[in-house]
Amino acid sequence: MMIVAPGHLAPTRRRAAAAACDAGPDGGESNLGAGLAVVGAVAAFAVAVPTLPLRIPALMDLSLSPQEFDTLAATLIAWSIAFVPHLVAAIVIFVVGLFVAGWVSRGVSGLLGRAPHVDPTVRPVVAAVLRYGIIVFVIILSLSQLGVQTASLFAILGAAGLAIGLALQGTLTNIAAGVMLLWLRPFKIGDYIEVGAVAGTVREIGLFVCELETFDGIYVLAPNSSIWNLPLRNHGRNGRRMVSLATMVPKDADLAAAVARLNDVVAADGRVLAEPAPVVFVDGFTGAGTNVVTRFWTTTANFAEVQRTIIAEGVAAFGSAAQPAEMPVQMTRTIPPDADPSRLIVRNDKLAVARRP
């Protein structure tokens, strides 16, 4: 192990201290000179210490002289006087900027919510873009207070952005899918959609994910890429939908009377559309009886309620039959199928769709 005498450290420390004195607070580059002086002294000390024997007398010889200590203290004080105000200003700008970003985001979201011509789908996205844009601007402004060059910062951000983009390819895919969903708008807030194994009412469309709520009140968070890459069924996109009921009439019953009763049930319901006209026809015959199909159209707003009540109306109509044999054996829905939960959806046009705090 090489041993360096304590005296060999003195010239290095003196040169560092002299450099600190030359770059005093009155110079044009006082902050930089002071910082370099401190760094030089610390570096010289760190390089030399590992070569010293671990002896208490030798370590005691490394103490600074009063003159050198005064010079170092003066340098640190001058550097602090020049740097601390900028540090405080950067912290204040950053904290105030965060509050301003949140305030602007909430204000814009509320303003767009009160505008009748603005689609609720784009409201949370616009608010989020403004918030993150203000935060990025505040970060750049805070770093500029610390003396960081903006041009160098943009170069660093570019390189970091490339590395982050390669590491977060899935997240960027969600952003791209979210932009396409907002651009093409295959669904909007309040629509009931079905994508793969996910189905529910859309509550919010974001840049990364979509928030859904199932018919039984379960919260679903679906990534945008999973929605964009799979076929999508929108149950509320069109203004009308068709309902088809299959009624099994006993073979001994009066088929014409059963068809007439079904026509009366459909015609008496004001929610059934006149165009396309309802139709009742014989679809098949089995040993149990004749299969009669009733098809009619209704509006999307009334679709779920009609499905829940039209069968009950048919049962009540056939319940008044003179002969029990005229009662249908069964009535089932064929369109939409029983696996479709849309009949269980309770529509509320006054429901306020908002992001949970």
C-alpha positions as CSV (number, residue, x, y, z in Angstrom):
1,M,0.0,0.0,0.0
2,M,1.4,3.4,-0.9
3,I,1.6,5.9,1.9
4,V,1.2,9.6,1.2
5,A,2.4,12.0,3.8
6,P,-0.1,14.4,5.2
7,G,2.1,17.2,3.9
8,H,1.5,16.2,0.3
9,L,-2.2,17.1,0.7
10,A,-1.6,20.6,1.7
11,P,-0.6,22.0,-1.7
12,T,-3.7,20.4,-3.2
13,R,-5.9,21.9,-0.6
14,R,-4.2,25.3,-0.9
15,R,-4.7,25.3,-4.7
16,A,-8.4,24.5,-4.2
17,A,-8.7,27.2,-1.6
18,A,-6.9,29.7,-3.8
19,A,-9.2,28.8,-6.7
20,A,-12.1,29.4,-4.4
21,C,-10.7,32.8,-3.4
22,D,-10.1,33.8,-7.1
23,A,-13.7,32.9,-8.0
24,G,-15.3,34.9,-5.2
25,P,-18.8,36.2,-5.2
26,D,-17.9,39.4,-7.0
27,G,-16.6,37.5,-10.1
28,G,-18.8,36.9,-13.1
29,E,-18.6,33.2,-12.6
30,S,-18.6,33.1,-8.8
31,N,-21.1,30.2,-8.4
32,L,-19.3,28.0,-10.8
33,G,-15.8,28.8,-9.4
34,A,-16.9,28.2,-5.9
35,G,-18.6,25.0,-6.7
36,L,-15.5,23.7,-8.6
37,A,-13.3,24.7,-5.7
38,V,-15.3,22.7,-3.2
39,V,-15.5,19.7,-5.5
40,G,-11.7,19.9,-6.1
41,A,-11.0,19.9,-2.4
42,V,-13.4,17.1,-1.7
43,A,-12.0,15.0,-4.6
44,A,-8.4,15.5,-3.5
45,F,-9.3,14.4,0.0
46,A,-11.3,11.4,-1.2
47,V,-8.4,10.2,-3.5
48,A,-5.8,10.5,-0.9
49,V,-7.5,9.1,2.1
50,P,-7.6,5.4,0.9
51,T,-3.7,5.5,0.6
52,L,-3.2,6.5,4.3
53,P,-2.6,4.0,7.0
54,L,-5.5,3.6,9.4
55,R,-3.7,5.3,12.3
56,I,-5.3,8.0,14.5
57,P,-2.2,10.3,14.4
58,A,-2.2,10.3,10.6
59,L,-5.9,11.1,10.5
60,M,-5.5,13.9,12.9
61,D,-2.9,15.4,10.6
62,L,-5.6,15.8,7.9
63,S,-7.4,18.5,9.8
64,L,-7.7,21.9,8.0
65,S,-5.8,24.8,9.3
66,P,-7.9,27.8,10.6
67,Q,-7.0,29.8,7.5
68,E,-8.0,27.0,5.2
69,F,-11.2,26.4,7.1
70,D,-12.2,30.1,7.0
71,T,-11.6,30.1,3.2
72,L,-13.7,27.0,2.7
73,A,-16.5,28.4,5.0
74,A,-16.5,31.7,3.1
75,T,-16.7,29.8,-0.2
76,L,-19.7,27.7,1.0
77,I,-21.4,30.8,2.4
78,A,-20.9,32.7,-0.9
79,W,-22.2,29.7,-2.9
80,S,-25.2,29.3,-0.6
81,I,-26.1,33.0,-0.9
82,A,-26.1,32.8,-4.6
83,F,-27.9,29.4,-5.0
84,V,-30.4,29.1,-2.1
85,P,-32.7,31.9,-3.5
86,H,-32.9,30.1,-6.8
87,L,-33.6,26.8,-5.1
88,V,-36.4,28.4,-3.0
89,A,-37.9,30.0,-6.2
90,A,-37.8,26.7,-8.0
91,I,-39.7,25.0,-5.1
92,V,-42.3,27.7,-4.9
93,I,-42.8,27.7,-8.7
94,F,-43.2,23.9,-8.7
95,V,-45.7,23.8,-5.8
96,V,-47.8,26.7,-7.1
97,G,-47.7,25.2,-10.6
98,L,-49.2,21.9,-9.3
99,F,-52.1,23.8,-7.7
100,V,-52.6,25.8,-10.8
101,A,-52.6,22.7,-13.0
102,G,-55.3,21.0,-10.8
103,W,-57.4,24.2,-10.7
104,V,-57.2,24.7,-14.5
105,S,-58.1,21.0,-15.1
106,R,-61.1,21.1,-12.8
107,G,-62.2,24.5,-14.2
108,V,-62.0,23.3,-17.8
109,S,-63.8,20.1,-17.0
110,G,-66.6,22.0,-15.3
111,L,-66.8,24.5,-18.2
112,L,-67.0,21.8,-20.8
113,G,-69.6,20.0,-18.7
114,R,-71.9,23.1,-18.8
115,A,-71.4,23.5,-22.6
116,P,-74.3,21.7,-24.4
117,H,-72.5,21.4,-27.7
118,V,-69.4,19.6,-26.2
119,D,-69.4,15.8,-26.3
120,P,-68.9,14.5,-22.7
121,T,-66.5,11.9,-24.2
122,V,-63.7,14.4,-24.8
123,R,-64.2,16.4,-21.5
124,P,-61.9,14.3,-19.3
125,V,-59.3,14.0,-22.0
126,V,-59.0,17.7,-22.6
127,A,-58.8,18.3,-18.9
128,A,-56.0,15.7,-18.5
129,V,-54.0,17.1,-21.5
130,L,-54.1,20.6,-20.1
131,R,-53.1,19.4,-16.6
132,Y,-50.1,17.4,-17.8
133,G,-49.0,20.2,-20.2
134,I,-49.0,22.7,-17.3
135,I,-47.0,20.3,-15.1
136,V,-44.4,19.8,-17.8
137,F,-44.1,23.6,-18.3
138,V,-43.7,24.1,-14.6
139,I,-41.0,21.5,-14.3
140,I,-39.0,23.2,-17.1
141,L,-39.4,26.6,-15.5
142,S,-38.3,25.3,-12.1
143,L,-35.2,23.7,-13.6
144,S,-34.3,26.9,-15.4
145,Q,-34.3,28.7,-12.0
146,L,-31.6,26.2,-10.9
147,G,-29.4,27.1,-13.9
148,V,-30.3,24.1,-16.1
149,Q,-30.1,25.1,-19.8
150,T,-33.3,24.6,-21.7
151,A,-31.7,23.3,-24.8
152,S,-29.7,20.7,-22.9
153,L,-32.9,19.8,-21.0
154,F,-34.8,19.2,-24.2
155,A,-31.9,17.0,-25.5
156,I,-32.0,15.0,-22.3
157,L,-35.8,14.7,-22.4
158,G,-35.6,13.5,-26.0
159,A,-33.2,10.7,-25.1
160,A,-35.1,9.8,-22.0
161,G,-38.3,9.8,-24.0
162,L,-36.9,7.3,-26.5
163,A,-35.8,5.0,-23.7
164,I,-39.1,5.3,-21.8
165,G,-41.0,4.7,-25.0
166,L,-39.1,1.5,-25.7
167,A,-39.7,0.4,-22.1
168,L,-43.4,1.3,-22.0
169,Q,-44.5,0.1,-25.4
170,G,-47.8,-1.3,-23.9
171,T,-48.6,2.0,-22.3
172,L,-48.0,3.9,-25.4
173,T,-50.2,1.4,-27.3
174,N,-53.0,2.3,-24.9
175,I,-52.5,6.0,-25.6
176,A,-52.6,5.4,-29.4
177,A,-55.7,3.3,-29.0
178,G,-57.3,6.0,-26.8
179,V,-56.6,8.6,-29.5
180,M,-58.2,6.4,-32.1
181,L,-61.2,5.8,-30.0
182,L,-61.7,9.5,-29.4
183,W,-61.2,10.2,-33.1
184,L,-63.5,7.5,-34.5
185,R,-66.0,7.5,-31.6
186,P,-67.4,4.0,-31.9
187,F,-69.1,4.6,-28.5
188,K,-69.8,7.5,-26.2
189,I,-70.3,7.9,-22.5
190,G,-73.6,6.1,-21.5
191,D,-73.5,3.4,-24.2
192,Y,-73.6,-0.2,-23.3
193,I,-70.8,-2.0,-25.1
194,E,-69.5,-5.5,-25.3
195,V,-65.8,-6.3,-26.2
196,G,-64.7,-9.9,-25.8
197,A,-65.4,-10.9,-22.2
198,V,-65.9,-7.3,-21.0
199,A,-69.4,-5.7,-21.2
200,G,-70.8,-2.7,-19.4
201,T,-72.0,0.9,-19.6
202,V,-69.2,3.4,-20.5
203,R,-68.6,5.8,-17.7
204,E,-65.4,7.5,-18.9
205,I,-63.0,7.3,-21.8
206,G,-59.4,8.2,-21.0
207,L,-56.0,8.3,-22.7
208,F,-55.0,5.0,-21.1
209,V,-58.1,3.1,-20.0
210,C,-61.9,3.2,-20.2
211,E,-64.1,2.9,-17.1
212,L,-67.1,0.6,-17.4
213,E,-69.9,-0.5,-15.1
214,T,-71.7,-3.8,-15.6
215,F,-75.4,-4.2,-15.3
216,D,-75.0,-5.5,-11.7
217,G,-72.9,-2.6,-10.6
218,I,-69.3,-4.0,-11.0
219,Y,-66.6,-1.5,-11.8
220,V,-64.4,-2.6,-14.8
221,L,-61.2,-0.9,-15.9
222,A,-60.4,-1.9,-19.5
223,P,-57.2,-0.9,-21.3
224,N,-57.8,1.0,-24.5
225,S,-55.7,-1.4,-26.5
226,S,-57.9,-4.4,-25.5
227,I,-61.0,-2.5,-26.7
228,W,-59.4,-1.3,-29.9
229,N,-58.0,-4.6,-31.0
230,L,-61.2,-6.7,-30.6
231,P,-64.6,-6.5,-32.3
232,L,-66.9,-4.2,-30.5
233,R,-70.7,-4.4,-30.1
234,N,-72.4,-1.2,-29.2
235,H,-75.9,-1.9,-27.8
236,G,-76.9,1.7,-27.8
237,R,-75.4,3.1,-31.0
238,N,-78.5,2.8,-33.2
239,G,-81.8,4.4,-32.4
240,R,-83.9,1.2,-32.6
241,R,-83.6,-2.5,-31.9
242,M,-85.6,-5.6,-32.6
243,V,-87.2,-8.0,-30.1
244,S,-88.3,-11.5,-31.1
245,L,-90.4,-13.8,-28.9
246,A,-91.0,-17.5,-29.5
247,T,-94.4,-18.8,-28.2
248,M,-95.1,-22.5,-28.1
249,V,-98.9,-23.0,-28.7
250,P,-100.3,-26.4,-27.8
251,K,-101.3,-28.6,-30.7
252,D,-104.9,-28.8,-29.5
253,A,-105.3,-25.0,-29.1
254,D,-106.8,-22.6,-31.7
255,L,-103.7,-21.4,-33.6
256,A,-105.6,-18.4,-35.2
257,A,-106.8,-17.2,-31.8
258,A,-103.3,-17.4,-30.3
259,V,-101.9,-15.4,-33.2
260,A,-104.6,-12.8,-32.8
261,R,-103.9,-12.5,-29.1
262,L,-100.2,-12.0,-29.8
263,N,-101.0,-9.3,-32.3
264,D,-103.3,-7.6,-29.8
265,V,-100.6,-7.6,-27.1
266,V,-98.0,-6.0,-29.4
267,A,-100.5,-3.4,-30.8
268,A,-101.6,-2.4,-27.3
269,D,-98.0,-1.5,-26.2
270,G,-97.3,2.1,-27.1
271,R,-93.5,1.5,-27.0
272,V,-93.6,-0.8,-30.0
273,L,-92.8,1.1,-33.3
274,A,-95.3,1.1,-36.1
275,E,-92.4,1.0,-38.7
276,P,-91.1,-1.6,-39.3
277,A,-94.5,-3.1,-38.6
278,P,-94.8,-6.0,-36.1
279,V,-95.1,-9.5,-37.5
280,V,-96.4,-12.7,-36.0
281,F,-95.8,-15.9,-38.0
282,V,-95.6,-19.7,-37.6
283,D,-91.9,-20.7,-37.4
284,G,-92.2,-24.5,-36.8
285,F,-94.1,-27.4,-35.5
286,T,-93.1,-30.1,-33.0
287,G,-94.9,-32.9,-31.1
288,A,-95.5,-30.4,-28.2
289,G,-97.2,-27.8,-30.4
290,T,-96.7,-25.0,-32.9
291,N,-93.9,-22.5,-32.5
292,V,-95.2,-19.0,-33.2
293,V,-92.6,-16.1,-33.5
294,T,-93.5,-12.5,-32.7
295,R,-91.1,-9.8,-33.9
296,F,-91.4,-6.1,-33.4
297,W,-89.1,-3.0,-33.1
298,T,-88.7,-0.5,-30.3
299,T,-86.5,2.4,-29.5
300,T,-83.1,1.9,-27.8
301,A,-84.3,3.9,-24.8
302,N,-87.3,1.5,-24.2
303,F,-85.5,-1.7,-25.3
304,A,-84.6,-3.0,-21.9
305,E,-88.0,-2.2,-20.3
306,V,-89.9,-3.7,-23.2
307,Q,-88.0,-7.0,-22.8
308,R,-88.9,-7.2,-19.2
309,T,-92.7,-6.4,-19.6
310,I,-93.8,-7.8,-23.0
311,I,-93.7,-11.4,-21.9
312,A,-95.7,-10.6,-18.7
313,E,-98.3,-8.8,-20.9
314,G,-98.5,-11.9,-23.1
315,V,-99.0,-14.2,-20.1
316,A,-101.8,-11.9,-18.8
317,A,-103.5,-11.9,-22.2
318,F,-103.4,-15.7,-22.5
319,G,-104.5,-16.1,-18.9
320,S,-107.9,-14.8,-19.8
321,A,-108.4,-17.6,-22.3
322,A,-111.7,-19.5,-22.0
323,Q,-110.0,-22.9,-22.3
324,P,-106.9,-23.8,-20.4
325,A,-105.7,-25.8,-23.3
326,E,-105.3,-22.5,-25.3
327,M,-102.6,-21.4,-22.9
328,P,-99.1,-21.4,-24.4
329,V,-96.6,-24.0,-23.2
330,Q,-93.8,-21.4,-23.0
331,M,-92.7,-17.9,-24.2
332,T,-89.0,-17.1,-24.6
333,R,-86.9,-14.5,-26.2
334,T,-84.9,-15.4,-29.3
335,I,-83.6,-11.9,-30.2
336,P,-81.7,-10.8,-28.3
337,P,-80.6,-14.2,-26.8
338,D,-80.9,-15.0,-23.1
339,A,-77.2,-14.5,-22.7
340,D,-77.6,-10.8,-23.6
341,P,-78.0,-9.0,-20.2
342,S,-79.4,-5.8,-21.8
343,R,-82.9,-6.5,-20.5
344,L,-81.5,-6.1,-17.0
345,I,-80.2,-2.6,-17.7
346,V,-82.1,0.2,-16.0
347,R,-81.8,3.3,-18.2
348,N,-81.6,6.7,-16.4
349,D,-81.2,9.7,-18.8
350,K,-80.7,12.0,-15.8
351,L,-77.7,10.0,-14.5
352,A,-74.8,12.3,-14.0
353,V,-71.7,10.5,-15.4
354,A,-68.6,11.8,-13.6
355,R,-65.2,10.6,-12.6
356,R,-65.0,9.4,-9.0
357,P,-62.8,11.6,-6.9
